[in-house]
Amino acid sequence: MPTHNFSKSLSRSSRDKKKDKKEKQKESPPKDSIPGPSPEAVALLEGKTVGVIQSFAPTKKYGFIKIADWTRNLYFKSEDLHESVGDLFSLENKKVKFHIQKWYSGNVEVCQAKNIEVLPVPVGGTGQPSGVPTVPAVPAVPAPAAKAAPSVGGTSSAAVLAALKAARAEGSTSAAVLAAYMAAKSEAKGEGEPSGSASAPEAVSVPSQGSAAASLARKARSEGFTSPEALAAFMAKSEGKTSAAADVLSASASAAEASKSAEGSKRKMMEEEDVQVVSETAPSAFSGFLLPASGRPFPATVEGFCSFMVERERIRLRRARGDPWPWTSDVILKHLRVRNVKRQHDRSSVFMRRLVNAHPIRLDVVQQTMEEYLWNLCLWRRFGTLQFMDKLGYVPIAVAEKEMPDLVKVAMDLWRSGLHACTDAYGPAVRCHALELAAWHPNKDDLAKTWAIDAPSVRAKRRRTAVTEDGLQRVKKAYEQLWNEKIGLELLTKCRAVVNALFTGTDQQGQLKNLGALLASVPKQGGSDGVYAAELLQDFFSLAGMQTFQRGNQLELDAPTKRCLRQMLPNVKEPPVQLMVSVLNQSKELWPSSIEEQPSVQLLITDVRGMVAEFDRYLRAVEGRPTRMPFRPML
């Protein structure tokens, strides 16, 4: 029987494939060669094409242009932008004209935009350019009234303001373009012109990125100058003419004072500015957060921290007053979940106070009532959400002694109904919160993000449809690590020991720290730093109407708080507790007497400690690393 040589046949087939591939490569044009003169190619290459910049990433230095009748966007690099293009952070949705370069990479045709220029928008027109117009220079600035004024870099302060306003009217709203525009005017004006002259050059183009004006523009942007008046003062200061800067600032102050209107128009103006800031922002790595590209958030200083606390208190008062969202102009605080300055103002604290007030203190069994208060507080904070507290209710100790409450069953019922039992505000429940989400949305990140913006009732209804038996088992296993009968008995014993120590007066020296250590010794009850247990005691003292025993030298500080203290006071070489006391003293000096026309609350060291941890979360969110889900109000 004849045999067939499969290996020889296979090798011959492989050789044939290589030969066919070489022949095709010979037939195709070489790399970087322009295709033949087809009518479409000639039309594209002889003239410039008009399109709209769809997206551009300044940090990655590339973007895409949308062209009419093209199914795909055209790729371009930042090095292909014309030198007249000023601010790289405001290129999106700008109309541009460019050359299209084509070449072949193997058998694949590659297109890229070259020599990109931004087209001006006609005043009073539709914004759609006709044909391929040339890019004109920046229009001449009309000369103001002939009046001697201090010089700002060779141009009078009145001319500076007029030029800046003209640049803003032309659409140059970013700090970099405005600063470069003024620097170019100053260079074209020359130092030899009389300082009292109010004339302006007829046409000045925005300088390139490599010029001195561009470096000045970048510096102005880093300094945070975005308004025309602040930029004019910055230009004067950079030239070493402080008197001119003062004159410009005084002129801008008087102009701003004259332009003030009613409260309604003022709020409308603030809303428009908020929209402008959002449009100039860059998305972070976390959906829902927009980080300012030109504005400046609260700095990592004690003054910035105090301003952060004042703004958070303003948000609380405006929300309680019934003002519409957003209650702040800060881009981060609009969407970041931050606790209140006073812990008793938080929603969970208010809800727990209602539950406790329904069971007033009995004079014959005061100590037993206090034990029940602390016991229930630990139960509620174990999982943490308002829905869990509401469903569990108040659990008397007499009932718990006979049979421990089944918190796992309560949490499972909530999860089946599409509601969270565990909070995302603090540990150890925060890990179970993440697992609850994962069990609802296994391998469905897009679905989870879409459902996150729904109303609570709609979101819960959708989650009920996503409940599976596998998800139930995963969630139940996590809940059982948070709570079981052994943990319940140990927690009840510790609560009684804490209240007994308070009533008998034992160990008065450093009392609160030792009491916190008692609660922290319960499994899954605060970890090594003891901050969670210390805050439980603070809640207990507040709910029971007892005096706080905590002093500065007994303060419990976690790692984020210590990190934020070192960031605010980098040059102070003291222990973290002493840094906290220093921050408290400085905050009291900066703390206003009234906020939103209401007397401000009194700052305690426990309030400052909690807000320092929140400020650390704020700074992490500014860097694009938030630790909680974004806040989305139901409007």
Phi, psi and omega in degrees: 000128183290145180253152181250130180275094183291324181294321180292320178295321181294318180293323179295319178297321179294320179296319179298321180295317179297321180295316179297323180295319179294321179295321178293322179294327177293323182288328183281153180294151177293165181296145178068014178264145180280138181294171182297166187282065173287156182303318181294317181294320179296319180296326181282323189271332181287317180249180179263146181263148180254136178206184180235133178291114181283318180202153178206131178251102183299326182289324180270349172064041172206165179197188183222143181246135178265128180241139179299140178069011174255135181280338180237151178283153183266132182278145173210160178250158181295333179290344178273357178284142178293152183294343178283346178289121186271272187281121181280347183270358181232035183274339185297142180066013176273139176279134184225159171237149191195165170267150175252121178256132180240145171204176183243131171251096190070240177258007184260129177277129182243134178239143179211143179278139180228156176052058185277129177233142180276132179271137177286150178271122181298137180289126180079001181263189181276350182091355180264114181290146178257130181070215178234083182285159176278158181272113180281163175288168179298131184299155179293145179271127180296138182286134177286181180300142183291104180210132181296134179215157179299147184276141174237095179062037179092358178231141181295157181298324178295319178294324178299311180297319179296319180294319180294319178295322178295319179295321178293321178297331179281357179104001180276086186262347184275155182296321184295316181293319181295317180294318178295322178300313181291323178296320178295320178296320180294320180292319181291330180292316180087149181284344185278352182282145179300141184293335181279352182290137181253008181284163181229155177296152186289319181210124180227128178268155179292132184289164181284169183293339183271355184278172178294326179295322179294320177296323176295323178295317179296322178296318179298321180295317178294330178285344178090016180278116181239337181272155179299321182294315180295324178293321178297318177295323179295320179296318179295319181293323180294333177274358179079021182247084185291329180294320178296321178298319178297319179296319180295317180295319179295321178296319179292325179295317179294322178294320178293322179295322181288336184268005180290141180230201183292168184294327181294315179293328179294318179293324177296320179296320179296321179295321178296321178295323178298318179297321180294320179296318180296323181291339180258018183263163179246132182292142179273185179284354182243123182294141180103345180248136174240120183262134185294133177269335181240324178290168182240124176285183179296128182287160181277063177228170178296321178296318177295323178295318179295320176297323176298316179295318180298318180294322178295322178292324176298318179301316180298314183292320179293321179292319178294331180284345180096014178293147179288154175290145003275148181268007180209156175266356179286125186296324182286313183293342177297328188236003182259132177279115182230136178293163178284162178300316174263124184298329181290350177273350179294153183299320181295321179294319178296320181292319178295324178296323177296318179295320181290320181295339176287349178232079184295162182289132174266128186295332182282337180227058183296314183296320179294323178295319178296322177297320178294321178301309181294321179298311180294323178299317178294324178294315182294317181285347181299318178254315162103337183278157178296325179296321178293315179299319181293318182287324180286315181075199183267126184249108178294150180294325181300323177288321182292329180294326179282318181208124180295139179296139181272085181292332180296319179295319178298316181294321180295320178298321178295316183294321177298327181277003177088019181243151178281137170263332183254141180276160174253017184270330184204164178273162002273359184291339185296328179290322177292328176300315179296323180290326176300316178297316182295326180288330175285322187237065179292120178057034179226066182296318181297320179295320179297319180292324180292317181290337184295337183263003178283165173295153184304318182293319178293319180297317180295321179295319179292322180292328178298327178286345182263003180288130178232163180294323177295319177296322178299316181293321179295315181293319180298320178297321178291319179297323181292339173284334177279328186210134170205177185296324179296315178297321180298315179296318179294321179294320178297320178297317181293322179297318178295322179294321180295312181294322178297322178294325178291322184279326181276344178075021179284145176056058180294331181284116180067041190294311187296323182296319179291324177294320176296324178295327177297312180292323181292342181285346177289136180304141181057037184232051169121340178075196188283329185285337176075008182292319181299316179294322179296322178289329173300318178293321177298318176298319181296314179298321181291317181290323183275356181071028181262157179285139179286131182265354188285136176240170186298322183283358178248014187288136175266125182237132177266177185297316178299323179294316179296320179297318181291324178297316178295328180287325180282326182235071186290335185262001181263117182262080179222162176299156182302324180295319178293325175297321179296319178296320178295319178296321178298314181296317179292325180292324178296324178291325182271347185290127182288158179283335179216146178228128182054043177062025176230147179301134182284155180285159179274131181278131172246165182294330177291326177295315181294321179300314179295322182285333175296319176296322177291324178295325175297319177295323177297314181295325177292324178292325176299324178281359181087023182231059179292152184254358179226164177296147181293152179275125177231104181291150177271101185272000000 
